[in-house]
Amino acid sequence: MTPATQSFIQEATEILEGLDVTLLELEAHPTDTARIDAVFRALHTLKGSGAMFGFTALSKFLHHFENAFDRIRSGDGVVSADLIQLSLASRDHMERMIARGPDPEAGSPPDAETDALVEKIRQLVEKMHAGDAAAAPAPAGRRFIIDFKPAPDSMRHGLRPDLLLAELAELGTVEITCLGDDVPALEDLDPAACRLAWHIELHTTAGRDAIEDVFIFASDGDLEITELGADTGAEAEIAPAKAAEVAAKTEAAQAPEQAMAKSASVRVQSHRLDELMDQLGELVIAQARLNRISTDVQDSTLSGVAEEIERLVTGLRDATLSIRMLPIELVFGKFRRVVRDLSGELGKQVRLDTRGGETEVDKNVIDSLTEPLVHIIRNAIDHGIESPQERAARGKPEHALVRMQARQSGGEVLISVTDDGAGLDAEAIRARAVERGLIAAEQEISEDQLYNLIFEPGFSTAKSLSSVSGRGVGMDAVRRVIEDLRGVVEVKSRPGFGTQVTLRLPLTLAIIDGLLVKVAGVPFVLPLSSVEECVDLPADEKARESGRALLHIRDQLVPYVYLDTVFGFERQPEDDRRIVVSSIEGKRMGLVVDEVVGQHQTVIKPLSIYHRGIEGLSGSTILGDGSVAMILDVNALIKRAQAAHRVAA
């Protein structure tokens, strides 16, 4: 595949993702002309670009698909449920066609699925007639002057100017003038280089966006689009001088806009960002070494340089992390289709509500979220949401609600999926757990512990196997993926009212601000985002060896634990111990340490496969002297303390 073809596939994939969302929005607002136009533009762009880059079968298929929406735009049809269903099926088929790559030179073999969809589209178009839609005034014609000069090497990358001109002709009436001023003498001519330019006058009912879509993959050339005004149908007489004046003014007005559009974004492959983050991590470690050397040498000049480098590295870190942060709406948007298809398959009416889509998360976290969220939503709709008859009997609305919400809390992102269904059946979970030997029949466990059993491998309360559930792999996969991301899963449920599953994930998987502490001479790092304050351990508390301990801080009781006891170290005879007060979602816990060293930029290194299961540790980091420090999982420590001491935080 050429780089140009790979670029087309990437662009086409993004267009299809947007098309999915637009079609679902159009289903809810079938008379929205803006969304109808958006669908038509997406299809038109894919059709023209597909033919240019060798996807001939895709282009031919899109021609039929485009016809249906062209009839609707012209007022000869309406958006129906059948059209949306067929459009979504066609969109999925296009995705598969693009994944197969360009057509072979000999042409694509007959495709039964394509032929079946084309026939369905043809039948749907034939059913459309003017009486189905309210009469709409015909759009006024417009006149455009288009000057297009491809880049000299564009044809080497697969550009076909003839196809672009043919696509323009489909928008209306065109007058094309070929300009050969830059064509060199025959002996100097490079047959693979494009030295031609075109001056086009277009009479069309389409807008400027439709014209720009034609040239979407020819952005490296020179393109000027000038609108001359409305086309009344008669020959518009515009003096050449006046036309030139209008064109000059329009070009001057649009120049800053076009320059800004060209420089607004740059497409970068994700592995390059990963390489940049790896190099930045090594730079942070080297900067920590420099700080340590500066402290040991006690040289004022070296200290000044170290401080300046630390400031620059911090700025570079923040800038690099911001590049990797993406809005979680990119994930949320995919699930509108999942909810629609699954609710139809199960005969339930479910509405998806998304909130907090603007919350930004590290790209690597976003890439891993789709699978666990799919399992959670499938479980919510299949197990949690009742049938319409059961909801009516319980006095609930006919349409069930599944809400996906994201928000930031300190250095974490909380993603919750909430349904208003029947809630978890504690008795069924307990019976299944006893049957599988996970707990004893007489064993007493808390509600939270009982609900967490649904994450055990192979655990399922489904009475029968279906295409949606029953194999017991869904929630196990959720926990495995989230733990790999150094996150945790929490479940809350109220019988008869619904269930909430919350994913607690780190903002980034690369670099965090940490608080360096020491316990029995061993360094540990606490995420600074979870640290509230550091206080001295009172003298009357130092005599406690272990067990329950509560500290009175500003009229509040805060439980605390000794980290040396937690990790099995021998108690050191320290007189000036400190308590680091940490907080996660309102749960406060004091961690007793021997020494608080200070703030530390922490490059997170994953633990080996032999140490990933150690409770209370989320990773490791390399300090300035080359030693390794463990990064503490504060949330796990709080839960461990609550389970061991039964102290309500």
N, C-alpha and C positions, 0 to 999 in steps of 0.2 A: 504494500500500500504506500502511495506517495504521501508526503506530509499534508498536501492539500486534501486528499481523501480522508485522512485521519481527522483533519480539522472539520470537514463536512460532517463526519459521523458524530463528532463531539457536539457540534452546533445543532445537528438534527435531533440528537438525544435530548438536549435542553429544550428544543422547541416542542418535542413530544411530551415532555414533563409538564410544560406550561399548557399544552393543549388538553391534557388530562384534567387539569384544574379548571380551565375555561369551560370545557364541556359540562362539568358538574355544576358550575355556576350558572351556565345557560339552562340546565335542567330546572333550576330553581327560579330563573328569570327568563322564560322563553321568548319574551318580546323585546329583550334588551338588544338593540341594534349594534351597540358598541361591541358586545361579546360575539355577536354573529359575524361582524366584520373581523374581529380578532381571529376567529376560527378560520375564516376564509383566507386571511393573509398568511396564517401559518401553513395552510395546505398549499397555497399558491407558491410560497417560498420554497417549501420542500419539493414541490413538483419541478420547478425550474432548476433548482440546485441539484436535485437528484439526477436529472438528465445530463447536467453538465459534468458530473463526476462518475458517470458510468452506471448509475442505478436506474436503468431504463425501465425495468419491470415495476419498480416503485413509482416512477414518474407516470407510467400508464395507469397504474391503479389509482393514484392520486387524482388523475384527470376526472375519473368517474365520481370520486368522493367530493371533489371540488364542485362538480356540477350541481350536486344537491344543495349546497350552501349558496351557490350563485343564484339558484331559483328562489331561495328564501330572501336573499338580499334584494332581488328584483321584485319581490312582492307576490310571487307565484306559489308560495307555500308557507307553511308555519313550522315552528320547532315542535316536534311531537316526542312522546316517550319512545316510540319505535326508532325515530331518527337518532336520539341520544344513545340508545342501546346499540344500534348499528354503528354509530360513530365511535363509541368506546371499543367495540370489537375490532373495527377497522384500525383504530389507533394502536391496539395491541399487535395486530398483524403487521403494521408498518414497522413497529419496533423489531419484530423478528426478521423482517426483510432487510432492515439496515444492519442488524447484527450479522447477517450472512455475508455482508461485504458487497462490493460491486459485482455486476453481472459478468459472467464469462464472455469472452470475445464472440463465441458462437451463439450467444443469446441464452436466456434463461429457459429451462424446460417448463412445460405447462405445470401450473400449480393449481390443484383442485380447490384449495382453501381460498386462493385469490379469486378464482372464477366464481365460487359460491358467493363471496362477499360482493363482487361486482354485479352479479345477478340480483342480489337483494337490494343493492343501491339503485340499480336501474328500475326495479319495480317500485321502489319508494318514490323515485323522481317522477315516474309516470302518474302516480296517484296525486301528485301536487297539482293544484290548479288555482286559478286566481280567486275563486270563491272561498277558498280556505282561509284567506288572509284579508284583513282590512285593507281597503284601498289606500295606497301610499303615494304621495306625489313623486314623480320621477325626479331623480337627483339632477341638478344642473350640471352641464358639461363644463370642463375646465381645460385650459391650455397650458402646456408646459414646454419649456425649451430645455433639452438635456444635452450637455456636452460631456462626452465620455472618452477618456484616453487610458487604456489599460497600461499597467506597468510593463516594461520591455520583456521581462522574464515570466510574465503571467501565464503564457501559453505552455511553458515548460511545466508549470504546476497544475495544468489541467483546465485552464480557463478556455471557454468556447464563446467568443463574442457573438457568433452567429445565433447561438441559442438564447443569449441575453436579448438580442434584438428581436428574435421571434417571440420571446415572452412579453416584451414591451408591446408588440403588435397585438397581443391578446387583450391588452387593457383598453384599446381604442383604435383610432386611426393615426398612423404615423407617417411622417415624411422624413426619410433618412438620407443624410449626406455624408459620404465617406471622405475624410480628409487625409491626404497622403503627403503633407508638407514635410514630415520628418523621415520619409522613406529615403534611404541612401542610394547611391549608385549601385548598379547590379553587382559590380565586383566587390563592393563592401557589404552587401546584404547578407544578414544572418537569417536563414529561413526559419529558425526557431524563435526569433525575437519578434515581438509585435510592435510595429512602428506606425500603425494606423490610429486614427481617432475618428469619432463619429459625432455629428451634430444632428440632433433629432428633435422634431416638433411633434408633440403628442397631444391629440384631442381625446379626452377621456372623462368618464364620470367617476373614476377612482381618485383617491387622494394622494398626497405626497408620500404617505407611508407605503402604499402599494408599489410605488416606483422605487423607493429606497430598498424594499424587500427584494426586488429583482437583482439589485447589485450588492446584496448582502455579503457574497463571497468574493467580491471584486474590490474590496476596500483598500487594496494597496495601489490602485490606480487613481487617476484624477477624475472626479465626478462633480459636476455642477448641475443643479436642478433649479430652474427659475420658473415661477408661475407668472404667466402674463395676464391672468384674469379669466373671467367667465367666458365660456364659448356659447354664443347665442344660437348656433346652428348655421348662421350665415357666415360668409367669409369675413373674418374680422380684418379690417384694414388698419394696420398699425405701421406708422412710418418707421423705416429702419433706424433712424436716429432716435426716435422715441423708444423703440424696443431696446436699443442698446443702452439707453439711459435707465430704463426700468431694470434691465438685467444687471447693470453696474451697481445700482442702488441695492438691489436684492442681494447680490453677491457680497457687497460690503457689510450689509446687515447680518448676513449669515456666516461670514468668515469666522468671527470669534466663537460662534455657536458650534461650527463644524470643528474648529481646532480643539475646543473643549471636549466635544464628543469623541474625537480621535484619541485624546490623551486621558480620558476618564478612567479607563481600566486597561489592564494588561493581563492576558491569559498566561498563567504559569502552571507547569505540570506539578502535581502534588509532591512527587518525589524530590523535586528541587527544594521545596519548602522544608521537607524532612531533613535534607542535607544541610540546609541553612541552620535549622534548629540544632542539629548535632554539632556543627562547628561552633555555634553560639554557646552551647553547653560546655564545650572544651575551653572556650574563651573565659567563661565564668569561673571555671575551676582554676585556670591559670591566673586570673585576676585575684582569686582568693589566696593563691600562693604568694603573689606579689604583696598583698596586704600583710601577710604573715612575715615575710622577709623584711618589709618596711618597719614593722613593729619590733622585730628583733634587732635590726641595725640601728634604729633610732637616729636616722638621718633625715633632717627637715626637707631637703630637696627631694629625696626619694619618697618621702611621705606625701609631698605635694603632688608628685607625678602619680602615685598610687591612688590618691583621692580623685584626681582628674580622670584617670582611666576607669575607676569604679563608677563615676558619674556617667561616662560615655557608654560603658557596658550596660548600665541600668537602662539608659534611654534606648539603646539598641535592642535590649531584651524586650522592653515594652512594645516597641515598634514591630518587632518580629512576631511577638505573640498576637498582636492585634491583626496582623495579616492572616494568621491561621484561624482567627475567630470568625465563625459564620452564624447567621441567625438560625435558630432551631426550627423556624417556619419551613425550611427546606425539607425537614423530616415530616413535620405535621401535614404538609400539603399532600404527601403521598397517601395518607390514610383516609382521605375523603372517599377515594375509590374503593379502598379495602372495606370500609364500613358499608358503603352502598351495595357492593357485590355480595358481601357476607349476609347482610340483613335480608337481601332478596332470596338468597339460597336457603336461609333458615325460616323464611316466612315471617320475619319480624320487622317492625317499623322502628328504625333507629336513626337518631339525628346526632351528628358529630359537632361538638362545639370546641373550638381551639382558642386558647388564650396564652398570652406571653410569648407569641412566636418571634418577637423581636429580641428575645434573650439570646445572647451569643455564647457559643460553646466552641471548644477546640475542634478543628476539622476531623481529627482522628476519632474523637468521641462521637461526632455526628455520623461518621461512616459506619460505626458499629451499632448504632441505635435502632436501625430499621428492624432487624430480626427480633430483638426482645420486645419491642413495642407491638409488632405484629402478633406475637404469641399472647401478649396481655390483652389486646383488643379482641382477638378471637375467643379467648376464654371469657371475657366480659360479655360478649354478645351471645355466645353459645350457652355457657353455664349460668351467667348472672342475670341477663335480661329474660324476663318471662315472656310467654306467648301473649298475643293480643288479648285472648280470652281471659288468661290469668290476671293480666294487668287490669282489665275492666272489672273483674270480680273483686280486686283489692282496692278499687277506686283510684287507680293510677292513670295518668294520661296515656292515650293510645300510642303516641310516639315516645319511645324510650330515649334517654339522653346518655351519651357517652362524652365525657369532657376530658380533653387533654390540656394540661396547663404546665407551663414552665416558669420558673422564677429563680433568681439568684439569691443565695444566702451565704454571705461571706465568700469563701473560696470554693463554694460548691454550687452546683445547679441542681434544682429539684424538679423532676418531671413526674407529674402524677396523672394517672388514668383513673377516672371515677365514673362509675355507672350507678343508675338509680334502680337496679334490679332487686333480686331477692336476697342478696348477700350470701356469704359463705355458710354452708350447712356444717356447723361444728360437729354435730353427731355423726354425719356421714364421713367427715374427715377422720374423726376418732376411730370409727368402726373400720375404715379402710386401713388406718395406721396399725391397729391391733392385728388385723388380718395379715398384714405384710410383716409383722414382727418389729415394727419401728418403735412401738411403745408397748408396755405391759397393760393388760386389761384393767388392772387396779391402779395404774400409775396416775398420779395427779400432776398435771402440767398446766401452765398458764395459757391464757387465750392466745397471746402472741406466739408462744412456742407451738401451739396447736396449728395456727394458721401457717406458720413457717414450714410445716410438714408438706405443704403442697409443692414445695420446691425440691423435694426428694426425687431422685431419678426413678422414672417409671411410675410415679404416683399419679393416680387419676381416680375421680369419683364417678366418672361417666359409666352409665349402666350398659351402654352398647357402643360399638366402634362405628365411627362415621368418618366422612371426609374432613371433618373439622376437628374432632377431638376423640379421646379415648385411649390413645397410646401412651400418655403420661410423659411425653418428651418436652412439652411446651415450656412449662414454668422452670423445669430443670435447666433448659437452654437459656432462659432469662437470667437466672442466678449466675450461671457460668460466664456469660458474656459480661455482665455487670461487674462481677468480681475481677475479671481480667482487666477491666477499666478502673480498678481500685475504687469501685463504688459499692453501695449496699442497696438491698431491696427491702422495703417495709410494706406490710399489709395491714389494713384496718378494714373492719366490716361491721355493719349493723344489720342483723337479720330483718328482712323485710324492707330495708331502706337502701341497700347497695354496698358496694365494695370500692375501696381506694387502694391502688398499688402505686407506691412512690419509689422512684429511682433517685438515689443520691449519688451524684457524679462530680468528680473534680472539674474545675473550669478548664484546666490544661493538664496534659500528661507530661509536660517537659520541664518547666522551671517554676518554682514557687518561692515566695519569701518565707523563711523559716526562723524559728527561735532555737538557737543551739544551747543545749543543756547537757549536764553531765550527771551520771548516776553511777556510783562506785567506780569513778574514774573512766567510765565508758561514755562516749558522746552519743547523744540522740538529738533528733531534730523534730520540733513540733511545728505544724503549719501555722504561720503567724495569723492567718485569717480566723483561726479558732481560739486564739489566745485573747483573754480579756485583760488580765493584769497579773502581776507577780507580787506576792506578799511574803513576809517572813513567817516561818512556822513558829507559833507561840511557844514559849518555854514550857508551859504546862501540858502541851500536846506532845512534846518530844519523847516523853516516857512511854508512849503507846508503842507497842511492838507491831500489832496488827489488829485486824477486826474493824468494827464500825468506828468511823471518825467523822465528826462534824465540826466545821469551822464557822464561827460567827463573824460574818463580814458585812458591815453596814446594815444591820438589822435583818440579815438573811442568813440562813443556815446552808452551808455548802459542804457536801460530802467530799472527802478526799481519800486518796490511796497513796501508798508508798510505791514508787516505781521499782525500787530495789526488791521489794517483796514480790511484786507482780512478775518480774523477770528472773527471780531466783538468785539475786546477788546477796552477798553477806552484807549486813547492815554496817555502814561505816560510822566511826565515832565523830561525826561532824556536829558542830554546835550551831552553825549558821545555815541550816537548811532553808530552802525556799519552797513556796507552793505556787505553781503555775495554775491559775484559774482559767479553765477552758470552757467553752460553751458551744453546743451544737443544738440548733433549733430550740433554744430555751432551756436545754438540759445542761446544768452547770456541774462541773467536777474539778476538784483540785488534785493536781499531780505533784507529789512531793519529790523534789530533786535535790541533789547535793549542791549544784552550782548552776547559775544562769550565766552563760558566756556572752550571749548577745545575738543580734539579728544576723542572719546568714542567708545569702542567695543560694538556693538549693537546686541543684540539677538532679532531677529524679532519675535514678537508675533502677530498672526492675530487679526484683529478687530472683534468685535461681529457682528452678522447679522444685528443689528440695526444701525451700524456705517460704514459698508463697502461702502455705497454709497456716503459718504462725499467726495466731490471733494477736492483734494490737500493732502489727507492723504492716506498712503499706508500700515500702520501698527503701531504697538506700541512696546515699550520696557520698561523694568524695570531698574531703576537706582540703584546706590549703596545704597541710603537711603530708598529704597523700593517704591519710588514714580514712577508713570507711565509717560512716555514721548511719544508724538506722533511722528511718522516718516513721514516726508514730502515727497510728490510726486512732485519733482521739475518739471517734464515734464508737469504735470497737471496744476501746478501754472503758468508756462510760457504760456500755451495755454489759461488759464483763463484771464491772464493779456492782452494777445493779443486780445482776444474777447472783453474785457471790454474797453480797451483804444485804440484798433486798432493801436498798435505800432508794427512796423516791427522789430523783434529782429535781 
